[in-house]
Amino acid sequence: MTTAQGTVRRGFEEVRDVFADIVADSRAGAAFAVVRRGEPVVDLWGGLADPTTGRPWSADTVCVMFSGTKGLTAAVAAACLSELDPEAPVRKYWLEFGSDDVLVSHVLSHTAGLPYVDGEHDFLDNETAERILAKQKPLWTPGSRVAYHALTYGYLAGALVRRATGRSVATHLRERFARPHGLDLYLGTPPEVDSRVARLVRAPGYRISTFLRDAERRKIVDRMYGALLSSDEVINSERYRRAELAAGSGVGSARAMATFYDLLAGGSLVPSSALRRATCTWAEGIDAINDRPVHFGLGFELPDPIGTYGPATVAFGHSGAGGGRHGAWPEAEVGFSFLPAELRSEDTDDRASRLLEALASCLNRSA
């Protein structure tokens, strides 16, 4: 039987108990961390980092975060707002980009109308994807609809950051955030980290876009994700981790992600004015492709009607395919991260929601 390990501060035992139940019911391991004003109050892990070998999840295990990576990219973009104007046309920075109507804010808020790459490409090849997208016609008038750009968010945002600043998202992440603050976070994971990476497994019947029932729009979703979630081997490959996919190949620990969001909310990573701009509403409504309620800032997810960020009314962050949930509750002054290796479908997965409910309960009692 797998057990939970780690520590919680006094008063947060309820979180530990919920996490222990989650680990006991899991096919693969997970971690959950909460950092408050620089101090860890929850640091838990458990289960198997690799069910095929029996390797246990340890204190230094890291895991692919899928779209949790988008929160890191959004923070990089926020840190670069003095060089990357959200109200400017994409063509101001990306001269080869064909559409005059797509603004930087459309790219960052998932309203650009470019949810998939319309052409033959290797989804791990950023350069080819960027080249195709630059010539691609948006599916709708940019800014008129919101729909999650699962992979193209990363190609587009990454191209903009690089052209506006001369440095890639991965370089910004490493030099501005990870190294100065000792964060175990990577985009383009180096070989020396491989032995600590958890192996991802899909739960039986794992599905994406679980709100969607329309068969025609399901074809769009299939084009959006392509080979990404089609095979355990793809998502567990070194090639996937090496790729600097600004939308989904980031690797890190729950402890590092919770610390990252605590630092971000506290003003240590991005100027407060830029963070306020990046975390106010830029797009919200029912996803035009997925039929899911969504609420976006400039790349960050914000509280939505289905409670993605728990009971907090003020929050920002980004979730990841399969159940990952990373973010901040600024009013409670906490950053948190749930990082699972077992991918579960959104309509059946209550793990992160249970943990956030327990965390809110503990915070309320300690207030």
N, C-alpha and C positions, 0 to 999 in steps of 0.2 A: 504493500500500500504506500502511495506517495504521500508525503507530508509537507506542510509549509514550514519554511525556515525564515530567519531574519528577526527584525525587532520592530516594535511599535512603542511610541511614547505612552505613558499612562493616560488613560482616557480614550485611547483609540483601539481598545481590545476588540470592539465590535467589528472593526475593519479586518482584523486578523482572523476572526472567526469566519467571516464571510469568505475571505480569501482561502482559508483552509478547506472550506466546503467546495469551492470552485476547483482547487487543485485535485481534491480527492475524486472529482467527477470528470477529470480531463484525461485525454489520450496523450497529451504532451504538456510540457511545463508552461509556466507563466511567471510574471513578476508584476508587482504593484508597488509604486512608490509615491509618497507625498512629501513635498518640501515646503516649509512655511517660514518665510523671512530668513532664508538661508539655513534653516535647521531641518534635518530629516525627522519627520514624525512617524512615517510609515516606510519601512524598507523590507519588503517581503518577496520571497521567491519559493518555488517548489516544483515538483514534478520532474519529468524527464526532458532534458535538452535534446536528446536524440533517442526516440523510442526504438530505433533499429539496432542500436548498440547498447542501450541501457544507460547511457551517460546521463548523470543527474544534472539538473539545473543548479548552478552554483552562484555564488555572490558576484562573479565577474562574467556571467553569461550575457551575451548580446543577441539580438534578434533582428531580422528584417522587419521594418515598420510599415512597408507598403505606403499608403497615402498619408500616414503620419509624417512622412517626409515633406509633404506639402506645407506643413506648419513651419518647418525649418526654412523652406524656400520663401514662404511669406515673410518670415522675419528678416531674411536677407534683403528682400525687396523693400521692406519697411526701412531698413538701415540705409538703403540707397535712395530714398525719396528725394534727396537734394539733387541727385543726378538722374533720376528716373521719374518724370512727372506723370502721375496717373491720368491727368486730363489731356495729355499729349497723344497725337496719333502714333501708332506703332512705327510708322514709316520715318518718324523723326530720328529714331535710333537704328532702325533696320531698313536700310535703303532699298533692299531687294524685295521687301514685303509689298505685295500687290494691291491690297485694299487700302483705300484712303479712309474708310469708315471705322476701322477697328482702332479703338483707343487702348492705351496701356491698362486702364481700369477695366476694360472689357475682358482682357486676357486674365487679369488677376481675380476677377469676380465671376468667372465662368459664364460670361454672357457674349463671348466673341462669335459664337456660331461655328466653331471649328472643333467639334468634339472627337473627330477621328482623322487619321491621316489617309487621304484619298489617293492611294498609290502603293505600289509594291515597295516594301521596305522591311528591314530588320528592326523590330521595335527597340532594340538595344543600341541602335545607331542614331544618336542625336542629330548628327550632321545631315543625314539623308532625310530624316523626318522634318527637320527645319526647312530644308530646301523645298520639299513638297508642299508644306503648309504655307510657305511664302507665296506660292502661286495659286493656292486653293481659294475658291469662292465660299464665303460663309453660307451656312444653311439658312440663316435668317438675318434680318437687319441687326447688326451688332448693337447690343444693349437692349433689344426689345424682348428677349427671352433669356431665362436662366436655365442652364443645363450643365451638369457636372462634366467637366473635361478631364476624364480619368487619367489619361497619359499625355494628351496634348497640352494640358496646363504646364507640364514640366518642360516640354520642348519649347513652347512659346515664351514662358517666363524665363527659362534659362538663357534663351537667345537674347532676350531684352536685357537681362542683367549683364551678360557678357559684353554686349555691344555698348551699353551705357557706361560701364565702369572699367572695362578691359580685363575683368576677372570673372571666372566662372562661379556659379552658385557653390560648388564644392570648395573652391578656394576661399570664398568669403566665409563659409561655414567653418572651415578649419582655422583660418587666421583671425577671424573676428570673434568667434564664439567658442569653439571647442578647445583650442590650445590655451588661450588666455585664462579660461575658467576650468581647465582640467576635465572637460566633458568627454565621456566615452561615446562619441557620436561620429559617424562617418558617412560620406557620400563618395563612392568609389573606394570601397573597403579594401585596405591593404592586406597582403597575404598573411602578415603576422597576427591578424585578428581572426583568421579563419577557424582556428581550433576552438575558439570561444563561442562561435555562432550556433544558435539553436537550429535544429532541423524542423522545418515547417511541415505540418501534416494537415490535410483537409478532413474535416468531419464527414461521415457518410452523408450523402445528399447535399453537400455544400453547394450553394447557389449564390449568384450576385444579382443585384437589382430586383430584390424580392417584392417591391411595390408594383412592379411592371407586369401587366397582363396582355398588352397589345403585341401581337406577333410581328408586325412590321417594325415597330420600334425596338423589339428584341433583336432584330437583325442589326440595328444601329449599335446596340450595346455590344454585340459580338464583334463588330468592327472596332469599337472603342478599345476593347481589352485585348483582342487578338489572342496571341499565344500566352499572354501573361499568366493567366490562372488556369490554363488548360492542363498543366502537368506539374506534379510535385518536383520533378527533376529540374524543370526550368527555374522555378522560384528558389530552389536550393543550390543552384549552380554558382560556381565562382564567377563565371562570366556575368551573371545577373548582378551579383554584388559589386563587381568591378565597375560596371556601367554607372555613369553619373546621371541617373534618371532623376531629375529634380522633382518628379511627381511620385516616385515610388520605390527607389532602391536604397534608401537610407537604412543604415544599421546602427543600433545603439542599445543602451540599457535603459530600463525603466527609471533607474536612479538618475541617469544623466538627463533623460527627457523631463522628469519632474523638476530637476534643478534648473534646466534650461527655461522652462516656463515660469518658475519662480523668479529667476533673474530677469526674464523678459518683462513680466508684469511689474516688477519692482523698479524698472527703468535703468537696469545695468547694461542692457545689450543694445537697446534702440532708444533714441531720444523720445521723451514722453509725448511730444506733439506728433511725431511720426507714428507712434504706436496708436494714439487716439484716432488718427486718420485711418490707419490700417484696420482698426477693429470696430469702426462704426459701419452701419449698414450700407452696402453698395449694391446688393442684389438679394431678393428673397421671393419666395413663392413656391409653386409646385414645379418641380423639375420637368421641363418640356419633353424630355426623353424618358426619364425613369419614373415619373409620377410620384416622386418622393418629396415631402416638404424640405426645402433647403433655405439657408440663410448665410450669406457670405459677406465678409469684409473684403479687404484686398488680399485674398488668398486664405485668410483664416475662416474656419467655420465658426458661426455664432449660434446662440441658443435657438432651437427650433421647436415646433409644436409637438414633436415626438420625444422630446427630452434627451437628445443626444448628449447634452452636457449636464444632465442630472437636474437637481432642484434649483440650482443657482440661476438667477435671472440675468446676471452679468457674467459672461464667460467668453472665452475664445480658445481656439486650438485647432486640432484636426484629428479625425478618426482615421483608421486604417482598415483595409479589407480583412475580413475574418474576425474582427472584434476589437482591434486595438483602439485605445482612446487616450488622447494626450491633450493637456490644456491647462488653463489657469482659471481660477475664480478670484479675480482681483479684489473684490470686497472682503473675502475671507483671507486674502494674502497667501494663497497656496497655489503651487503647481503640482500636477499629478500626472501619472502615466500608468496605464494598464497595457502590458505587453505580452500577448499570448502567442504560443507557437502552434496552437490548434486553431484552424480557421473554421468558424461557424457562420451560418447564414444569419443575416441581420434580423429576420423575422422570428427566429427561434433563440437568439443569443441574448441572454440577460446578464451576462457576467459583469460587464463594465457598469451597467446601470445599478446592479446590486451593490457594487463597491462604492459608487458615488453616493448612493442613498445612505449607506453606512457612514461614509466620511462626513456627509452633511449632518447626520445625527450626532456624531461625536463632536463636531465643531460647535453645533448649537448647544450641547451640554457644557462645553468648556468656555462658552462666551461669558 
